[in-house]
């Protein structure tokens, strides 16, 4: 079971990013009466997603080491930079970019930057999933 856990964690990370960013949030803006209501709800969903991303990143880092081994698991050597980068991107978006969006400071710039950083995080999670799943064969 332990050898399959990294794939499940990586799938949760990538899947939750996909569901929130590419399905739930666009539906909020399409179906809620005002953009302000949709934006407030989207901010809460993105905050929850940050927590999921950080927990998944930390779990993947913890699972990357074999018990009593000196070097990381084979899948982790290929994915380590993407795990760390994706986790850091999640924290930067939540605590660096999101407060500026909420404060409506140069909204176009910060929203664009946040969107690019979210997409990069999604890519990091996808590459991590790819590497963890590839090692299962």
Secondary structure, DSSP 8 states (H G I E B T S, - for coil): -HHHHHHHHHHHHHHHHHHIIIIIHHHHHHHSSSHHHHHHHHHHHHHHHHHHHHHHHHHHHHHTB-TT-SSB-HHHHHHHHHHHHHHHHHHHIIIIIHHHHHTTTTHHHHHHHHHHHHHHHHHHHHHHHHHHHHTT-
